[in-house]
Amino acid sequence: MVKVRKRDNKPAALDHALYEIEMLAHSLQALCRPGVPRSRDGSGWLEVFAIHARNLNEFFAKEEEKGGYMKPHHFAAFLNQ
């Protein structure tokens, strides 16, 4: 069985990008609940938010991809111009 990596599979990579966006929004909603930011859960949700924000920042950054990771221009030809 051949293992297909996400960087070689556009649908899987796109699905993962959508997951990152969903988790960023979910963690922000959790942080906005009354009392959460000052609780122990607040620091956990802050870390979740920071991790997904960093992942999306790296994905959308204009820098060259490192390690063969996909970038937005791999999905839309007009972004290569």
C-alpha positions as CSV (number, residue, x, y, z in Angstrom):
1,M,0.0,0.0,0.0
2,V,1.4,3.4,-1.0
3,K,0.9,6.2,1.5
4,V,-0.2,9.5,-0.1
5,R,1.1,12.6,1.7
6,K,-1.2,15.6,2.0
7,R,1.4,17.7,0.1
8,D,0.9,15.4,-2.9
9,N,-2.9,15.3,-2.6
10,K,-4.7,18.6,-3.2
11,P,-8.1,17.6,-1.9
12,A,-6.5,16.3,1.3
13,A,-4.4,19.5,1.7
14,L,-7.4,21.7,1.0
15,D,-9.4,19.7,3.6
16,H,-6.6,20.3,6.1
17,A,-6.6,24.1,5.4
18,L,-10.4,24.2,6.0
19,Y,-9.8,22.3,9.3
20,E,-7.3,24.9,10.4
21,I,-9.8,27.7,9.7
22,E,-12.5,25.8,11.5
23,M,-10.4,25.2,14.6
24,L,-9.2,28.8,14.6
25,A,-12.8,30.0,14.7
26,H,-13.8,27.4,17.2
27,S,-11.0,28.3,19.6
28,L,-11.8,32.0,19.3
29,Q,-15.4,31.3,20.2
30,A,-14.3,29.4,23.2
31,L,-12.0,32.3,24.3
32,C,-15.0,34.7,24.0
33,R,-17.1,32.7,26.5
34,P,-17.6,34.5,29.8
35,G,-15.0,33.4,32.4
36,V,-13.0,31.3,30.0
37,P,-9.9,33.5,29.5
38,R,-9.2,33.7,33.3
39,S,-9.7,29.9,33.9
40,R,-7.2,27.1,33.2
41,D,-9.2,26.3,30.1
42,G,-8.5,29.8,28.9
43,S,-4.7,29.1,28.5
44,G,-5.5,25.9,26.7
45,W,-7.8,27.6,24.3
46,L,-5.3,30.4,23.8
47,E,-2.7,27.8,22.8
48,V,-5.1,26.1,20.4
49,F,-5.9,29.5,18.8
50,A,-2.1,30.4,18.5
51,I,-1.2,27.1,16.9
52,H,-3.9,27.3,14.3
53,A,-3.2,31.0,13.6
54,R,0.4,30.2,13.1
55,N,-0.4,27.3,10.7
56,L,-2.6,29.5,8.6
57,N,-0.1,32.3,8.7
58,E,2.6,30.0,7.3
59,F,0.1,28.7,4.7
60,F,-0.8,32.2,3.4
61,A,2.6,33.8,3.8
62,K,4.2,34.9,0.5
63,E,7.5,33.2,1.5
64,E,8.6,30.1,-0.5
65,E,7.3,26.9,0.8
66,K,9.6,24.8,3.0
67,G,9.7,21.1,3.0
68,G,7.3,20.8,0.1
69,Y,4.2,22.1,1.8
70,M,1.4,23.3,-0.3
71,K,0.6,27.0,-0.7
72,P,-2.5,28.8,-2.1
73,H,-1.0,29.1,-5.5
74,H,-1.0,25.3,-5.8
75,F,-4.8,25.4,-5.9
76,A,-5.5,28.4,-8.2
77,A,-3.5,29.2,-11.3
78,F,-4.3,32.9,-11.2
79,L,-2.3,33.2,-8.0
80,N,0.9,32.4,-9.9
81,Q,0.8,35.7,-11.8
